[in-house]
Amino acid sequence: MVAVSFIDVKCKKGHIVFGHYRKVIAGRLLKCYIDEIRFDNIGVRGLPNGTDVFCKECQKENVTTRVGRIGLVHGRPAVVINHGGTKPIRT
């Protein structure tokens, strides 16, 4: 049986970056498939591979918080999470 949970991905300062992300496998959050993100507060859809993803709320406060980078994981576009820029999530 596969454990499915819906989580909110937050930056280090606590701003919600991705809301209601559908996480399928238990363990640490390593990647967020773009098609599994329900509420996107950054606008990652359509960004090219290799693009860095930053928290927009932190940028308004003149703080650069890199959440991750766009890349292909198992043939699907995803945000590869930067663990220094997000709050730790373990399911």
C-alpha positions in Angstrom: 0.0 0.0 0.0 1.3 3.4 -1.0 1.2 6.2 1.6 -0.2 9.4 0.0 -0.3 12.7 1.9 -0.9 16.3 1.0 1.7 18.7 2.5 2.5 22.4 2.4 6.1 23.2 1.3 7.4 26.2 3.2 10.6 28.2 2.9 13.0 28.6 5.8 11.1 31.8 7.0 7.7 29.9 6.9 6.1 31.3 3.8 4.1 28.7 1.8 5.8 28.0 -1.5 3.7 25.1 -2.7 0.3 24.3 -1.1 -1.3 20.9 -1.1 1.6 19.1 -2.8 0.7 15.4 -3.3 3.6 13.4 -1.7 3.3 9.7 -2.5 6.3 8.0 -0.9 7.2 8.3 2.8 10.5 9.9 3.8 12.2 13.2 3.2 11.0 15.6 0.5 13.6 15.5 -2.3 11.6 16.8 -5.2 8.2 18.3 -6.1 6.8 17.1 -9.4 5.2 20.2 -11.0 2.1 18.3 -12.1 1.4 17.3 -8.4 1.5 20.9 -7.1 -2.0 22.1 -6.4 -1.3 25.7 -5.3 1.8 27.3 -6.8 2.8 30.6 -5.1 5.9 30.9 -7.2 4.8 30.2 -10.8 7.0 27.2 -11.7 4.9 25.9 -14.5 6.6 26.5 -17.9 10.0 27.4 -16.5 12.9 25.8 -18.4 15.2 23.2 -16.9 18.1 24.5 -14.8 16.1 27.6 -13.6 16.6 28.4 -9.9 13.4 28.8 -7.9 13.2 31.5 -5.2 10.6 32.4 -2.6 8.7 35.5 -3.8 7.7 36.5 -0.3 11.3 36.5 0.9 12.4 38.5 -2.1 9.9 41.2 -1.1 11.8 41.4 2.2 15.1 41.6 0.3 16.2 38.1 1.3 17.2 35.6 -1.3 15.9 32.1 -0.4 16.6 29.5 -3.0 13.9 26.8 -2.8 15.2 24.6 -5.5 16.0 24.2 -9.2 13.8 23.0 -12.1 14.9 19.6 -13.6 13.7 16.4 -15.1 13.3 13.6 -12.6 12.2 10.2 -14.0 11.2 12.0 -17.2 8.9 14.4 -15.4 9.5 18.2 -14.7 10.1 18.7 -11.0 11.5 21.2 -8.5 14.6 19.5 -7.0 14.4 20.8 -3.4 17.3 22.8 -1.8 17.2 21.6 1.8 18.9 24.8 3.0 16.0 26.9 1.7 13.0 24.9 2.9 11.7 23.7 6.2 12.4 20.0 6.8 9.5 17.8 5.8 9.4 14.1 6.6 6.3 12.0 6.1 
